[in-house]
Amino acid sequence: MSMQQNIPTSTIEEKLFTVKYKPGPTSHLIPDQNDCQVCPTKACNYFCPANVYHWDPMQSLNLVAYENCFECGACRLGCVYQSIEWVYPKDGHGVTFRHG
């Protein structure tokens, strides 16, 4: 006899809908652009679950969409140069999770 559980399934888009972000006036994520320019992998562009980072080859800059940040800290751990300054948003800004 097998026991089946009724586990609700959700798409990633549905889960992302449960995340609310109130952006602050400035980014709480500040990559060292000098390190970004010499980084061979641009790994933060791939491992960030919120797609916050985007390498722009025309500008030679790592663009930061900080208003998408989940505040998971993956960028601090995954940056091979450990050169992303990350601070918690202040004054009620930042991510809010709600049950959906």
Secondary structure, DSSP 8 states (H G I E B T S, - for coil): -----------HHHHHHTEEEE--SS-SEEE-HHHHHH-SS-THHHH-TT--EEEETTTTEEEE-GGG-----HHHHH-TT--EEE----TT-EEEE---
